[in-house]
Every structure is written in C-alpha cells, then in structure tokens.
Amino acid sequence: MTLGNFVRKNRPRWQRLETMLGVIEARGPSKTDRSFLQELIALYRATTGDLAFAQTHYRGTTLLLFLHQLVARGHNQIYRPHRLSVRAVARFFRNEIPQAIRDHLQAVTWSTIVFLLGLALGLSAVQFDERAASIILPTNVLNSIYSGHMWTGSIFSVLPAPVASTFLFTNNISVALLAFAGGLSFGLVTFVILFQNGFMLGVAIKLCADYGLLGALLEFIATHGVLEISSFLVSGAAGFVVANALLNPGSLLRRDALSQQGRSAVRMAIAVVPALITAGCIEAFISPSHIPVWFKVVLGSTLGLVFWLYLLFTGQSPRAVNPEI
C-alpha cells in the first residue's frame, strides 16, 4: 500500500482519536461517559496497529512521527495513574454505585422475586404442615417458639451489645458476599441463598403467628429488617449480574463479558456493606430494647426509604461529553 493510500484510508480514525484526546485532556476522564471511553480505547488500539505498520513500511516519514505522538498521548490518558482522594471516594459512592444499581434494575427485580417466592412458600409450608419448620429453623429456635418465648432474648442476654453487633454484621456481610460470589455458579448459589432466606423468614412469621409471637417478631425486626432485607436483595442482584455475564455474554467472550459486567456487580456488592453494618448495630442495640414500637417502625422505615432513595435517585450520571466531530 502506498503512503498516500494508507493516509487516506486511516486519516478519519486518527482525526477522531486526536479530537477525543483533546477533549479528555481538557476535561479529564471523570467528565466523559463509558461509551466515550470505550470508543477512545478502540481507536487507540487500532492506531497502535497503524503505528506498527508504519514502522515497517514508512520509516523516516513525518507520518511515523505523528503516529508516535498520537499513540503516546493515548497511552498517557488510558493508562494514567488514578490517585485515591476524598473527592474520588465521594464520587464513587455518590455516582458510580447508584448508577450501577440503576443499570441493573432487572437483576434487582429478579432478586426480589426469588426472595418473595421463598417467603410465600415458607408461609404455605407451615400452613400445610407445621413440621416443615424443622427443615430450616434450628432446634433451639423451635423450642423457644413452642414455649411461647422469643429466641432473640437468650442471644442478647448472653452476648454484650458490641459483641453481638460485630457478630451480626459479620454474619450478614458473609451471607451477602456469598450471594454475590454465587453468581460464578451461573446464579445457582445466589438463587439458593435468596430463596432460603425468604423461606426462613416465611416459616418464622407463620410459626410465630400460630404461637402468639407475631407481634413480638415484627417489633424486633421493625428497626433493622427493611435495611437488612434490602441489602440481601441488592447483593443477590449483583450475583445475578455476574451470572448473566456468564450465561449471556452476547458477542463477547465470557471472560470479557464477566470483566465488563463484574465492575458493576462489585459496585452493587459494595453498596450493601455500610447498610449491613448499620443494620447489625441497630439489631444489637435498638431492636431488643424496650423503646416504643412506633419509634422502631419509623426508624426502620426511614432507613429503608433512605437506602432506596440513595440507590435510585442520587448520583445521576455526570453530563456526558460526546462531541460531534
């Protein structure tokens, strides 16, 4: 191929890359959307191929110098070091985490459906045969319910509140992270964890209702329950995002789809960590306390509402930079 033909064929790509680099150099990567960055990376990779071709066939030309400079500019922007700062962390929690949730609301919906299906079947199982409760609930919990006492009292009478809170949020985070990582099993483990937790709650509600403890159970879970369940739903949704990347990679290789979708899934999983720590502290310090029920209901509802308002309505994507070139 002659030099003139090579330039005419590839000049539009170089011009596009040069213009996009000017934009990102002026405004920074945080002011550009994902599609802009993906296009920039694709153009950079194609131009490195052009540079390699020019090094072989057009040595000593001004074109080779131009391509060297263009590729160097692209490399500096794509592989620039990212400094961790308070502003970057704030932007991550304010923008990136909520955006990841909004990008995968369908996964959140499926997570909710699986949990509610488990809840409904737990209620129905005990209604059909009370012995079904022994499948999912520990013996000490069953004995406590049969004797007409809440099992939670014995737990918090033995463990100091700080120790109990540490145990609770550590346990809850472990379950949430397992639901997220369960996506690597093509979603099977995630499905089982969500269904099992819903089934357990359904069994506990129906059994407590049968033995006159429903009011005590609802009072106990009123403060932390909404936040805790919401966190499990989000972590389960993150697991389904991972599973979808494996099951439905589209035109990408599975590893590439997993890498692409995995970033969003990790952001979703991170979102539940502060929520579960908060729920664990509340469950240990406030849920077993003898404060007015209305206060527990208001507090629990408010925390759940704030959590979902944060995920669904805050941190709208920064104004995208996609100049017409």
VOGU-3710 file (C-alpha; in Angstrom, 3 decimals, decimal comma):
1> mtlgnfvrkn> 0,000/0,000/0,000  1,356/3,414/-0,913  1,803/6,058/1,748  -0,935/8,206/0,207  -3,478/5,388/0,182  -2,586/4,439/3,773  -3,135/8,003/4,960  -6,414/8,449/3,057  -7,764/5,167/4,440  -6,944/5,802/8,095
11> rprwqrletm> -6,966/9,595/8,451  -10,603/9,774/9,726  -9,741/7,428/12,599  -6,643/9,426/13,537  -8,565/12,678/13,420  -11,310/11,243/15,599  -8,771/9,944/18,119  -6,903/13,254/18,128  -10,108/15,199/18,787  -11,243/12,851/21,555
21> lgvieargps> -7,833/13,090/23,208  -8,142/16,854/23,150  -11,493/16,581/24,941  -10,282/14,193/27,632  -7,054/16,144/28,162  -9,038/19,319/28,689  -11,794/17,967/30,914  -10,476/14,750/32,429  -11,853/11,190/32,250  -14,414/11,821/35,001
31> ktdrsflqel> -16,324/14,153/32,661  -16,794/11,526/29,954  -19,246/8,657/29,805  -18,478/4,972/29,410  -19,239/4,781/25,681  -16,857/7,678/25,028  -14,039/5,903/26,878  -14,747/2,606/25,144  -14,543/4,273/21,750  -11,327/6,019/22,769
41> ialyrattgd> -9,739/2,701/23,762  -10,842/1,046/20,489  -9,375/3,890/18,437  -6,157/3,785/20,442  -5,721/0,060/19,825  -6,382/0,444/16,094  -3,903/3,310/15,886  -1,182/1,268/17,597  -1,666/-1,246/14,783  -1,277/1,557/12,256
51> lafaqthyrg> 1,909/2,642/14,026  3,343/-0,855/13,842  2,539/-0,990/10,114  4,111/2,442/9,532  7,265/1,442/11,410  7,722/-1,404/8,946  6,812/0,334/5,681  7,200/4,113/6,133  10,335/4,664/8,155  11,741/8,181/8,295
61> ttlllflhql> 8,431/9,849/7,347  6,587/12,609/9,177  3,607/10,224/9,358  5,582/7,892/11,606  6,440/10,780/13,942  2,769/11,864/14,014  1,567/8,365/14,874  4,209/8,013/17,595  2,974/11,232/19,218  -0,691/10,300/18,840
71> varghnqiyr> -0,211/6,849/20,384  1,851/8,332/23,225  -0,940/10,808/24,026  -3,466/7,979/24,005  -1,305/5,827/26,261  -0,911/8,666/28,765  -4,668/9,110/29,042  -5,724/5,454/29,066  -3,031/4,212/31,426  -2,695/7,291/33,587
81> phrlsvrava> -2,401/6,508/37,321  -5,548/7,128/39,346  -4,924/8,838/42,655  -7,166/7,906/45,542  -8,613/11,031/47,075  -11,539/12,004/49,254  -13,201/13,512/46,201  -12,722/10,311/44,200  -14,168/8,175/47,009  -17,110/10,556/47,396
91> rffrneipqa> -17,741/10,447/43,659  -17,599/6,635/43,732  -20,328/6,406/46,390  -22,339/9,354/45,088  -22,334/8,498/41,386  -20,917/5,122/40,454  -22,658/2,869/42,978  -26,191/4,239/42,407  -25,629/4,207/38,647  -24,648/0,536/38,780
101> irdhlqavtw> -27,926/-0,234/40,580  -29,966/1,714/38,031  -28,189/-0,035/35,163  -29,280/-3,405/36,547  -32,778/-2,859/37,927  -33,928/-6,005/36,156  -31,490/-8,044/38,246  -32,836/-6,352/41,396  -36,349/-7,293/40,289  -35,404/-10,949/39,811
111> stivfllgla> -33,648/-10,992/43,165  -36,811/-9,664/44,807  -38,992/-12,219/43,022  -36,838/-15,138/44,195  -36,855/-13,876/47,789  -40,640/-13,339/47,777  -41,154/-16,768/46,245  -39,214/-18,296/49,142  -41,214/-16,201/51,616  -44,536/-17,333/50,142
121> lglsavqfde> -43,543/-20,986/50,111  -42,289/-20,727/53,718  -45,664/-19,391/54,831  -47,503/-22,064/52,833  -45,287/-24,912/54,067  -46,021/-24,233/57,744  -49,692/-23,698/56,962  -49,769/-27,131/55,302  -47,601/-28,960/57,868  -46,021/-27,338/60,922
131> raasiilptn> -43,221/-29,902/60,866  -41,818/-28,138/57,787  -40,351/-25,576/60,183  -37,835/-28,150/61,414  -36,287/-28,194/57,935  -34,992/-24,636/58,167  -35,126/-23,408/61,780  -32,654/-24,560/64,478  -33,968/-26,724/67,306  -33,389/-24,072/69,984
141> vlnsiysghm> -35,416/-21,550/67,980  -38,263/-24,045/67,535  -38,305/-24,927/71,242  -38,362/-21,262/72,173  -41,329/-20,578/69,869  -43,224/-23,647/71,084  -42,771/-22,438/74,667  -44,145/-19,014/73,760  -40,885/-17,040/74,060  -38,850/-15,106/71,500
151> wtgsifsvlp> -35,499/-16,788/70,907  -33,762/-13,436/70,492  -33,844/-12,714/74,225  -31,442/-15,533/75,078  -28,952/-14,335/72,469  -28,688/-10,757/73,682  -28,761/-11,745/77,363  -25,565/-13,753/76,829  -23,645/-11,504/74,425  -22,869/-7,831/75,165
161> apvastflft> -24,349/-5,497/72,541  -20,975/-4,540/70,955  -20,033/-8,210/70,581  -23,486/-9,073/69,259  -23,383/-6,251/66,699  -19,973/-7,388/65,446  -21,208/-10,952/65,117  -24,415/-9,911/63,378  -22,991/-7,647/60,706  -20,069/-10,029/60,100
171> nnisvallaf> -22,516/-12,872/59,562  -24,802/-10,762/57,368  -21,941/-9,469/55,240  -20,714/-13,047/54,779  -24,138/-14,112/53,514  -24,395/-11,065/51,227  -20,955/-11,585/49,737  -21,702/-15,284/49,221  -24,865/-14,311/47,346  -22,751/-12,011/45,168
181> agglsfglvt> -19,963/-14,527/44,574  -22,603/-17,195/43,938  -23,103/-15,613/40,548  -19,994/-17,506/39,431  -22,033/-20,713/39,790  -24,190/-19,342/36,944  -26,522/-17,923/39,594  -27,445/-21,216/41,245  -25,882/-20,408/44,643  -27,323/-16,892/44,521
191> fvilfqngfm> -30,791/-18,309/43,841  -30,498/-20,785/46,724  -29,355/-18,131/49,220  -32,139/-15,709/48,320  -34,777/-18,424/48,306  -33,522/-19,905/51,576  -33,570/-16,562/53,389  -37,066/-15,821/52,116  -38,245/-19,300/53,075  -36,755/-18,961/56,562
201> lgvaiklcad> -38,486/-15,633/57,119  -41,795/-17,026/55,894  -41,541/-20,043/58,201  -40,640/-17,860/61,201  -43,519/-15,436/60,562  -46,144/-18,188/60,222  -44,880/-20,197/63,175  -44,736/-17,113/65,409  -48,233/-16,163/64,288  -49,513/-19,626/65,273
211> ygllgallef> -47,978/-19,361/68,753  -48,921/-15,770/69,555  -45,464/-14,280/68,907  -46,080/-12,431/65,635  -46,260/-9,035/67,328  -43,002/-9,653/69,192  -41,277/-10,817/65,999  -42,423/-7,822/63,958  -41,413/-5,465/66,762  -37,945/-6,997/66,815
221> iathgvleis> -37,327/-6,832/63,060  -39,047/-3,459/62,555  -35,881/-1,406/63,004  -33,327/-3,431/61,036  -35,415/-5,731/58,852  -36,110/-3,436/55,889  -32,476/-2,354/55,583  -31,155/-5,887/56,026  -33,512/-7,489/53,522  -32,889/-4,689/51,021
231> sflvsgaagf> -29,162/-5,336/51,299  -29,625/-9,039/50,625  -31,729/-8,227/47,566  -29,050/-5,919/46,157  -26,231/-8,400/46,805  -28,319/-11,124/45,187  -28,880/-8,849/42,202  -25,110/-8,390/41,940  -24,789/-12,173/41,808  -27,359/-12,341/39,006
241> vvanallnpg> -25,417/-9,700/37,056  -22,344/-11,939/37,241  -24,429/-14,959/36,235  -25,901/-13,093/33,269  -22,417/-12,243/32,020  -21,578/-15,957/32,041  -24,869/-17,185/30,613  -25,474/-14,416/28,094  -22,136/-12,907/27,014  -23,534/-11,795/23,661
251> sllrrdalsq> -20,829/-11,158/21,090  -18,116/-11,050/23,765  -16,047/-13,861/25,165  -17,274/-14,957/28,592  -14,179/-13,608/30,316  -14,625/-10,228/28,600  -18,328/-10,088/29,464  -17,514/-11,048/33,052  -14,851/-8,350/33,247  -17,241/-5,755/31,870
261> qgrsavrmai> -20,289/-6,658/33,974  -18,203/-7,589/37,006  -17,297/-3,958/37,644  -20,948/-3,043/38,044  -21,591/-6,123/40,185  -18,729/-5,213/42,527  -20,144/-1,711/42,934  -23,531/-3,219/43,811  -21,926/-5,534/46,377  -20,009/-2,657/47,956
271> avvpalitag> -23,263/-0,713/48,355  -24,601/-3,200/50,900  -21,588/-3,201/53,224  -22,347/0,112/55,034  -26,042/-0,805/55,088  -25,403/-4,180/56,717  -23,025/-2,684/59,280  -25,745/-0,180/60,179  -28,382/-2,929/60,339  -26,135/-5,060/62,570
281> cieafispsh> -25,599/-2,235/65,045  -29,307/-1,463/65,146  -30,213/-5,135/65,575  -27,896/-5,406/68,587  -28,545/-2,074/70,301  -32,072/-0,964/69,372  -34,110/-3,959/68,169  -34,064/-5,834/71,538  -34,536/-2,658/73,598  -37,820/-1,676/75,232
291> ipvwfkvvlg> -38,416/1,542/73,345  -41,803/2,456/71,838  -42,836/0,296/68,902  -43,800/3,331/66,834  -40,244/4,635/67,110  -38,840/1,319/65,868  -41,251/1,284/62,934  -40,477/4,881/61,971  -36,726/4,349/62,286  -36,710/1,115/60,268
301> stlglvfwly> -38,964/2,529/57,544  -36,888/5,701/57,292  -33,621/3,808/56,973  -35,048/1,573/54,262  -36,508/4,549/52,399  -33,236/6,481/52,559  -31,321/3,454/51,277  -33,535/3,072/48,212  -33,717/6,816/47,550  -29,920/6,849/47,558
311> llftgqspra> -29,695/3,938/45,132  -32,428/5,044/42,743  -32,273/8,824/42,664  -28,872/10,139/43,741  -25,691/10,463/41,743  -27,146/10,910/38,289  -24,517/10,371/35,648  -22,352/13,391/35,018  -23,183/15,250/31,840  -21,773/13,098/29,105
321> vnpei> -19,115/14,502/26,820  -19,665/13,162/23,329  -18,762/15,986/20,982  -19,840/15,801/17,408  -16,701/15,501/15,372
//
